Amino acid sequence: MIGKKDHESLNMAWESLIFACLGETFEDTNVIGVVVGLRERKNMLEIWIKDCSDQHKKLEIGEKISRFLNIDF
């Protein structure tokens, strides 16, 4: 989650995720899309994956994103 007023961080993270998907940085065919969600209370970046029932794969993708964007969850 990125702070509601932190538009610069949101833009940078969004751009990094788009380039990661285009450049196949994830090296995973389960990542099928990324979305930026602007909400009243918070802004979010969402990662769409093909097989959401595979918990191990979701954690693996989350760890890659965390390292790639240099953020802690």
Gaussian input, Z-matrix of N, CA and C with variables (Angstrom, degrees):
# hf/3-21g

backbone

0 1
 N
 C     1     B1
 C     2     B2     1     A1
 N     3     B3     2     A2     1     D1
 C     4     B4     3     A3     2     D2
 C     5     B5     4     A4     3     D3
 N     6     B6     5     A5     4     D4
 C     7     B7     6     A6     5     D5
 C     8     B8     7     A7     6     D6
 N     9     B9     8     A8     7     D7
 C    10    B10     9     A9     8     D8
 C    11    B11    10    A10     9     D9
 N    12    B12    11    A11    10    D10
 C    13    B13    12    A12    11    D11
 C    14    B14    13    A13    12    D12
 N    15    B15    14    A14    13    D13
 C    16    B16    15    A15    14    D14
 C    17    B17    16    A16    15    D15
 N    18    B18    17    A17    16    D16
 C    19    B19    18    A18    17    D17
 C    20    B20    19    A19    18    D18
 N    21    B21    20    A20    19    D19
 C    22    B22    21    A21    20    D20
 C    23    B23    22    A22    21    D21
 N    24    B24    23    A23    22    D22
 C    25    B25    24    A24    23    D23
 C    26    B26    25    A25    24    D24
 N    27    B27    26    A26    25    D25
 C    28    B28    27    A27    26    D26
 C    29    B29    28    A28    27    D27
 N    30    B30    29    A29    28    D28
 C    31    B31    30    A30    29    D29
 C    32    B32    31    A31    30    D30
 N    33    B33    32    A32    31    D31
 C    34    B34    33    A33    32    D32
 C    35    B35    34    A34    33    D33
 N    36    B36    35    A35    34    D34
 C    37    B37    36    A36    35    D35
 C    38    B38    37    A37    36    D36
 N    39    B39    38    A38    37    D37
 C    40    B40    39    A39    38    D38
 C    41    B41    40    A40    39    D39
 N    42    B42    41    A41    40    D40
 C    43    B43    42    A42    41    D41
 C    44    B44    43    A43    42    D42
 N    45    B45    44    A44    43    D43
 C    46    B46    45    A45    44    D44
 C    47    B47    46    A46    45    D45
 N    48    B48    47    A47    46    D46
 C    49    B49    48    A48    47    D47
 C    50    B50    49    A49    48    D48
 N    51    B51    50    A50    49    D49
 C    52    B52    51    A51    50    D50
 C    53    B53    52    A52    51    D51
 N    54    B54    53    A53    52    D52
 C    55    B55    54    A54    53    D53
 C    56    B56    55    A55    54    D54
 N    57    B57    56    A56    55    D55
 C    58    B58    57    A57    56    D56
 C    59    B59    58    A58    57    D57
 N    60    B60    59    A59    58    D58
 C    61    B61    60    A60    59    D59
 C    62    B62    61    A61    60    D60
 N    63    B63    62    A62    61    D61
 C    64    B64    63    A63    62    D62
 C    65    B65    64    A64    63    D63
 N    66    B66    65    A65    64    D64
 C    67    B67    66    A66    65    D65
 C    68    B68    67    A67    66    D66
 N    69    B69    68    A68    67    D67
 C    70    B70    69    A69    68    D68
 C    71    B71    70    A70    69    D69
 N    72    B72    71    A71    70    D70
 C    73    B73    72    A72    71    D71
 C    74    B74    73    A73    72    D72
 N    75    B75    74    A74    73    D73
 C    76    B76    75    A75    74    D74
 C    77    B77    76    A76    75    D75
 N    78    B78    77    A77    76    D76
 C    79    B79    78    A78    77    D77
 C    80    B80    79    A79    78    D78
 N    81    B81    80    A80    79    D79
 C    82    B82    81    A81    80    D80
 C    83    B83    82    A82    81    D81
 N    84    B84    83    A83    82    D82
 C    85    B85    84    A84    83    D83
 C    86    B86    85    A85    84    D84
 N    87    B87    86    A86    85    D85
 C    88    B88    87    A87    86    D86
 C    89    B89    88    A88    87    D87
 N    90    B90    89    A89    88    D88
 C    91    B91    90    A90    89    D89
 C    92    B92    91    A91    90    D90
 N    93    B93    92    A92    91    D91
 C    94    B94    93    A93    92    D92
 C    95    B95    94    A94    93    D93
 N    96    B96    95    A95    94    D94
 C    97    B97    96    A96    95    D95
 C    98    B98    97    A97    96    D96
 N    99    B99    98    A98    97    D97
 C   100   B100    99    A99    98    D98
 C   101   B101   100   A100    99    D99
 N   102   B102   101   A101   100   D100
 C   103   B103   102   A102   101   D101
 C   104   B104   103   A103   102   D102
 N   105   B105   104   A104   103   D103
 C   106   B106   105   A105   104   D104
 C   107   B107   106   A106   105   D105
 N   108   B108   107   A107   106   D106
 C   109   B109   108   A108   107   D107
 C   110   B110   109   A109   108   D108
 N   111   B111   110   A110   109   D109
 C   112   B112   111   A111   110   D110
 C   113   B113   112   A112   111   D111
 N   114   B114   113   A113   112   D112
 C   115   B115   114   A114   113   D113
 C   116   B116   115   A115   114   D114
 N   117   B117   116   A116   115   D115
 C   118   B118   117   A117   116   D116
 C   119   B119   118   A118   117   D117
 N   120   B120   119   A119   118   D118
 C   121   B121   120   A120   119   D119
 C   122   B122   121   A121   120   D120
 N   123   B123   122   A122   121   D121
 C   124   B124   123   A123   122   D122
 C   125   B125   124   A124   123   D123
 N   126   B126   125   A125   124   D124
 C   127   B127   126   A126   125   D125
 C   128   B128   127   A127   126   D126
 N   129   B129   128   A128   127   D127
 C   130   B130   129   A129   128   D128
 C   131   B131   130   A130   129   D129
 N   132   B132   131   A131   130   D130
 C   133   B133   132   A132   131   D131
 C   134   B134   133   A133   132   D132
 N   135   B135   134   A134   133   D133
 C   136   B136   135   A135   134   D134
 C   137   B137   136   A136   135   D135
 N   138   B138   137   A137   136   D136
 C   139   B139   138   A138   137   D137
 C   140   B140   139   A139   138   D138
 N   141   B141   140   A140   139   D139
 C   142   B142   141   A141   140   D140
 C   143   B143   142   A142   141   D141
 N   144   B144   143   A143   142   D142
 C   145   B145   144   A144   143   D143
 C   146   B146   145   A145   144   D144
 N   147   B147   146   A146   145   D145
 C   148   B148   147   A147   146   D146
 C   149   B149   148   A148   147   D147
 N   150   B150   149   A149   148   D148
 C   151   B151   150   A150   149   D149
 C   152   B152   151   A151   150   D150
 N   153   B153   152   A152   151   D151
 C   154   B154   153   A153   152   D152
 C   155   B155   154   A154   153   D153
 N   156   B156   155   A155   154   D154
 C   157   B157   156   A156   155   D155
 C   158   B158   157   A157   156   D156
 N   159   B159   158   A158   157   D157
 C   160   B160   159   A159   158   D158
 C   161   B161   160   A160   159   D159
 N   162   B162   161   A161   160   D160
 C   163   B163   162   A162   161   D161
 C   164   B164   163   A163   162   D162
 N   165   B165   164   A164   163   D163
 C   166   B166   165   A165   164   D164
 C   167   B167   166   A166   165   D165
 N   168   B168   167   A167   166   D166
 C   169   B169   168   A168   167   D167
 C   170   B170   169   A169   168   D168
 N   171   B171   170   A170   169   D169
 C   172   B172   171   A171   170   D170
 C   173   B173   172   A172   171   D171
 N   174   B174   173   A173   172   D172
 C   175   B175   174   A174   173   D173
 C   176   B176   175   A175   174   D174
 N   177   B177   176   A176   175   D175
 C   178   B178   177   A177   176   D176
 C   179   B179   178   A178   177   D177
 N   180   B180   179   A179   178   D178
 C   181   B181   180   A180   179   D179
 C   182   B182   181   A181   180   D180
 N   183   B183   182   A182   181   D181
 C   184   B184   183   A183   182   D182
 C   185   B185   184   A184   183   D183
 N   186   B186   185   A185   184   D184
 C   187   B187   186   A186   185   D185
 C   188   B188   187   A187   186   D186
 N   189   B189   188   A188   187   D187
 C   190   B190   189   A189   188   D188
 C   191   B191   190   A190   189   D189
 N   192   B192   191   A191   190   D190
 C   193   B193   192   A192   191   D191
 C   194   B194   193   A193   192   D192
 N   195   B195   194   A194   193   D193
 C   196   B196   195   A195   194   D194
 C   197   B197   196   A196   195   D195
 N   198   B198   197   A197   196   D196
 C   199   B199   198   A198   197   D197
 C   200   B200   199   A199   198   D198
 N   201   B201   200   A200   199   D199
 C   202   B202   201   A201   200   D200
 C   203   B203   202   A202   201   D201
 N   204   B204   203   A203   202   D202
 C   205   B205   204   A204   203   D203
 C   206   B206   205   A205   204   D204
 N   207   B207   206   A206   205   D205
 C   208   B208   207   A207   206   D206
 C   209   B209   208   A208   207   D207
 N   210   B210   209   A209   208   D208
 C   211   B211   210   A210   209   D209
 C   212   B212   211   A211   210   D210
 N   213   B213   212   A212   211   D211
 C   214   B214   213   A213   212   D212
 C   215   B215   214   A214   213   D213
 N   216   B216   215   A215   214   D214
 C   217   B217   216   A216   215   D215
 C   218   B218   217   A217   216   D216

   B1=1.4434
   B2=1.5259
   B3=1.2914
   B4=1.4620
   B5=1.5220
   B6=1.3285
   B7=1.4537
   B8=1.5227
   B9=1.3210
   B10=1.4605
   B11=1.5261
   B12=1.3111
   B13=1.4701
   B14=1.5290
   B15=1.3197
   B16=1.4625
   B17=1.5332
   B18=1.3191
   B19=1.4641
   B20=1.5226
   B21=1.3168
   B22=1.4644
   B23=1.5283
   B24=1.3374
   B25=1.4737
   B26=1.5159
   B27=1.3178
   B28=1.4614
   B29=1.5160
   B30=1.3197
   B31=1.4673
   B32=1.5268
   B33=1.3344
   B34=1.4649
   B35=1.5308
   B36=1.3347
   B37=1.4606
   B38=1.5268
   B39=1.3236
   B40=1.4707
   B41=1.5223
   B42=1.3195
   B43=1.4601
   B44=1.5292
   B45=1.3129
   B46=1.4665
   B47=1.5195
   B48=1.3447
   B49=1.4685
   B50=1.5215
   B51=1.3137
   B52=1.4681
   B53=1.5286
   B54=1.3240
   B55=1.4691
   B56=1.5246
   B57=1.3244
   B58=1.4681
   B59=1.5237
   B60=1.3238
   B61=1.4705
   B62=1.5240
   B63=1.3170
   B64=1.4654
   B65=1.5224
   B66=1.3222
   B67=1.4553
   B68=1.5146
   B69=1.3294
   B70=1.4627
   B71=1.5264
   B72=1.3272
   B73=1.4593
   B74=1.5215
   B75=1.3347
   B76=1.4604
   B77=1.5224
   B78=1.3274
   B79=1.4679
   B80=1.5263
   B81=1.3120
   B82=1.4594
   B83=1.5240
   B84=1.3100
   B85=1.4643
   B86=1.5180
   B87=1.3349
   B88=1.4605
   B89=1.5176
   B90=1.3351
   B91=1.4608
   B92=1.5244
   B93=1.3436
   B94=1.4616
   B95=1.5221
   B96=1.3361
   B97=1.4517
   B98=1.5141
   B99=1.3136
   B100=1.4647
   B101=1.5226
   B102=1.3206
   B103=1.4603
   B104=1.5084
   B105=1.3204
   B106=1.4641
   B107=1.5266
   B108=1.3363
   B109=1.4599
   B110=1.5120
   B111=1.3267
   B112=1.4592
   B113=1.5221
   B114=1.3054
   B115=1.4580
   B116=1.5224
   B117=1.3102
   B118=1.4666
   B119=1.5204
   B120=1.3135
   B121=1.4673
   B122=1.5213
   B123=1.3271
   B124=1.4625
   B125=1.5226
   B126=1.3043
   B127=1.4575
   B128=1.5184
   B129=1.3175
   B130=1.4581
   B131=1.5244
   B132=1.3223
   B133=1.4524
   B134=1.5174
   B135=1.3134
   B136=1.4587
   B137=1.5182
   B138=1.3063
   B139=1.4556
   B140=1.5230
   B141=1.3018
   B142=1.4582
   B143=1.5162
   B144=1.3272
   B145=1.4590
   B146=1.5232
   B147=1.3213
   B148=1.4564
   B149=1.5222
   B150=1.3118
   B151=1.4630
   B152=1.5241
   B153=1.3289
   B154=1.4600
   B155=1.5278
   B156=1.3122
   B157=1.4667
   B158=1.5343
   B159=1.3103
   B160=1.4625
   B161=1.5354
   B162=1.3255
   B163=1.4686
   B164=1.5276
   B165=1.3103
   B166=1.4660
   B167=1.5249
   B168=1.3232
   B169=1.4670
   B170=1.5253
   B171=1.3439
   B172=1.4617
   B173=1.5264
   B174=1.3284
   B175=1.4637
   B176=1.5243
   B177=1.3100
   B178=1.4686
   B179=1.5288
   B180=1.3173
   B181=1.4634
   B182=1.5275
   B183=1.3237
   B184=1.4655
   B185=1.5113
   B186=1.3371
   B187=1.4616
   B188=1.5312
   B189=1.3185
   B190=1.4693
   B191=1.5213
   B192=1.3207
   B193=1.4626
   B194=1.5172
   B195=1.3125
   B196=1.4656
   B197=1.5214
   B198=1.3236
   B199=1.4618
   B200=1.5266
   B201=1.3195
   B202=1.4579
   B203=1.5289
   B204=1.3277
   B205=1.4701
   B206=1.5299
   B207=1.3292
   B208=1.4510
   B209=1.5344
   B210=1.3318
   B211=1.4704
   B212=1.5226
   B213=1.3156
   B214=1.4525
   B215=1.5256
   B216=1.3465
   B217=1.4558
   B218=1.4954
   A1=108.61
   A2=115.77
   A3=122.18
   A4=107.26
   A5=116.15
   A6=121.34
   A7=112.98
   A8=116.27
   A9=122.75
   A10=112.55
   A11=118.06
   A12=121.66
   A13=113.15
   A14=117.73
   A15=121.51
   A16=110.64
   A17=116.06
   A18=120.92
   A19=112.48
   A20=117.64
   A21=120.28
   A22=110.87
   A23=116.86
   A24=119.95
   A25=110.88
   A26=116.68
   A27=120.60
   A28=110.44
   A29=117.34
   A30=121.21
   A31=111.62
   A32=116.44
   A33=119.74
   A34=111.18
   A35=116.92
   A36=120.39
   A37=110.66
   A38=117.31
   A39=122.22
   A40=110.49
   A41=116.26
   A42=120.51
   A43=111.08
   A44=117.11
   A45=121.03
   A46=111.14
   A47=117.03
   A48=119.94
   A49=111.89
   A50=116.84
   A51=120.12
   A52=110.29
   A53=115.98
   A54=119.29
   A55=111.55
   A56=117.43
   A57=120.47
   A58=110.34
   A59=116.68
   A60=119.99
   A61=111.21
   A62=116.42
   A63=119.76
   A64=111.97
   A65=116.24
   A66=120.78
   A67=113.62
   A68=115.90
   A69=122.75
   A70=112.01
   A71=117.39
   A72=122.78
   A73=111.37
   A74=116.25
   A75=119.72
   A76=112.12
   A77=116.37
   A78=121.94
   A79=110.66
   A80=115.46
   A81=120.75
   A82=108.04
   A83=116.94
   A84=120.58
   A85=111.93
   A86=118.86
   A87=121.41
   A88=112.94
   A89=119.43
   A90=121.47
   A91=107.31
   A92=115.48
   A93=119.09
   A94=113.21
   A95=117.91
   A96=119.10
   A97=112.67
   A98=115.08
   A99=122.04
   A100=107.27
   A101=115.12
   A102=121.19
   A103=108.33
   A104=116.33
   A105=120.61
   A106=105.87
   A107=115.56
   A108=121.12
   A109=110.60
   A110=116.42
   A111=121.54
   A112=107.52
   A113=115.68
   A114=122.11
   A115=110.09
   A116=115.61
   A117=120.50
   A118=111.77
   A119=118.23
   A120=121.75
   A121=114.35
   A122=117.85
   A123=119.96
   A124=109.83
   A125=115.09
   A126=121.90
   A127=107.68
   A128=116.64
   A129=120.28
   A130=110.17
   A131=114.26
   A132=120.84
   A133=105.90
   A134=116.48
   A135=121.33
   A136=109.41
   A137=115.23
   A138=122.08
   A139=107.71
   A140=117.37
   A141=121.11
   A142=108.25
   A143=115.57
   A144=120.37
   A145=109.35
   A146=114.58
   A147=121.96
   A148=112.15
   A149=117.93
   A150=122.28
   A151=109.74
   A152=116.54
   A153=120.03
   A154=112.68
   A155=118.75
   A156=120.31
   A157=112.28
   A158=118.04
   A159=122.55
   A160=109.66
   A161=116.04
   A162=121.62
   A163=111.89
   A164=117.83
   A165=121.36
   A166=110.56
   A167=116.70
   A168=121.65
   A169=110.47
   A170=117.54
   A171=120.50
   A172=111.01
   A173=117.20
   A174=120.63
   A175=111.45
   A176=116.17
   A177=121.26
   A178=111.13
   A179=116.58
   A180=121.26
   A181=109.71
   A182=117.39
   A183=121.50
   A184=112.54
   A185=116.72
   A186=120.83
   A187=111.03
   A188=117.02
   A189=120.31
   A190=110.67
   A191=116.40
   A192=120.58
   A193=110.22
   A194=116.14
   A195=121.15
   A196=111.23
   A197=116.78
   A198=120.46
   A199=111.20
   A200=116.07
   A201=121.36
   A202=111.40
   A203=116.97
   A204=121.12
   A205=112.52
   A206=116.32
   A207=121.99
   A208=112.07
   A209=114.99
   A210=120.82
   A211=109.34
   A212=115.52
   A213=121.97
   A214=109.75
   A215=115.35
   A216=120.80
   A217=109.13
   D1=138.02
   D2=179.75
   D3=-115.60
   D4=137.77
   D5=-178.02
   D6=-51.80
   D7=144.52
   D8=-176.93
   D9=-56.21
   D10=-37.95
   D11=-176.30
   D12=-92.32
   D13=-3.81
   D14=-174.70
   D15=-90.71
   D16=67.76
   D17=-176.04
   D18=-67.28
   D19=-33.78
   D20=-178.88
   D21=-64.75
   D22=-44.72
   D23=178.26
   D24=-65.15
   D25=-40.21
   D26=178.62
   D27=-61.74
   D28=-46.22
   D29=179.66
   D30=-62.17
   D31=-42.64
   D32=-179.63
   D33=-66.60
   D34=-42.57
   D35=179.18
   D36=-65.55
   D37=-42.49
   D38=178.32
   D39=-59.82
   D40=-47.26
   D41=179.61
   D42=-62.20
   D43=-42.11
   D44=179.51
   D45=-63.31
   D46=-41.20
   D47=178.90
   D48=-66.43
   D49=-40.39
   D50=178.34
   D51=-61.54
   D52=-47.48
   D53=179.09
   D54=-65.07
   D55=-35.15
   D56=178.15
   D57=-63.71
   D58=-41.19
   D59=178.85
   D60=-68.84
   D61=-44.09
   D62=-179.78
   D63=-66.45
   D64=-37.76
   D65=-178.51
   D66=-88.53
   D67=6.24
   D68=178.99
   D69=56.28
   D70=36.98
   D71=177.36
   D72=-62.03
   D73=-33.52
   D74=-178.13
   D75=-68.17
   D76=-24.74
   D77=-177.92
   D78=50.85
   D79=39.75
   D80=-176.42
   D81=-145.06
   D82=122.66
   D83=-178.90
   D84=-76.41
   D85=-4.96
   D86=177.65
   D87=-76.87
   D88=-20.35
   D89=177.07
   D90=-80.36
   D91=114.38
   D92=-176.12
   D93=-115.46
   D94=-3.65
   D95=177.92
   D96=179.67
   D97=162.42
   D98=174.31
   D99=-135.17
   D100=145.40
   D101=-177.33
   D102=-137.63
   D103=141.18
   D104=171.11
   D105=-100.94
   D106=130.08
   D107=-179.80
   D108=-113.98
   D109=116.51
   D110=178.21
   D111=-99.35
   D112=113.16
   D113=-176.91
   D114=-116.01
   D115=167.92
   D116=-179.47
   D117=-62.90
   D118=-42.25
   D119=-175.77
   D120=-99.25
   D121=-22.65
   D122=-176.30
   D123=-157.14
   D124=160.11
   D125=173.16
   D126=-110.21
   D127=145.10
   D128=-177.12
   D129=-136.56
   D130=150.33
   D131=167.71
   D132=-108.23
   D133=128.28
   D134=-179.38
   D135=-113.35
   D136=139.33
   D137=176.30
   D138=-110.36
   D139=124.88
   D140=178.08
   D141=-94.80
   D142=130.23
   D143=177.38
   D144=-123.86
   D145=151.49
   D146=-175.73
   D147=-67.43
   D148=-48.06
   D149=-175.16
   D150=-112.97
   D151=90.08
   D152=-176.26
   D153=-79.82
   D154=-5.25
   D155=179.73
   D156=-84.36
   D157=-13.73
   D158=-179.10
   D159=-88.49
   D160=95.10
   D161=-177.54
   D162=-59.63
   D163=-41.29
   D164=-179.87
   D165=-59.63
   D166=-43.90
   D167=-179.49
   D168=-66.35
   D169=-39.62
   D170=178.53
   D171=-63.35
   D172=-42.65
   D173=178.11
   D174=-64.80
   D175=-41.05
   D176=179.02
   D177=-61.10
   D178=-45.18
   D179=178.70
   D180=-65.37
   D181=-42.54
   D182=178.01
   D183=-60.02
   D184=-40.15
   D185=178.35
   D186=-66.53
   D187=-39.03
   D188=177.36
   D189=-63.18
   D190=-43.43
   D191=179.45
   D192=-63.99
   D193=-43.66
   D194=179.46
   D195=-58.70
   D196=-45.50
   D197=178.18
   D198=-67.43
   D199=-42.59
   D200=-177.08
   D201=-63.42
   D202=-42.65
   D203=-178.75
   D204=-90.93
   D205=-2.81
   D206=179.68
   D207=57.26
   D208=51.89
   D209=178.58
   D210=-128.26
   D211=154.26
   D212=178.57
   D213=-108.87
   D214=140.21
   D215=175.89
   D216=-118.76

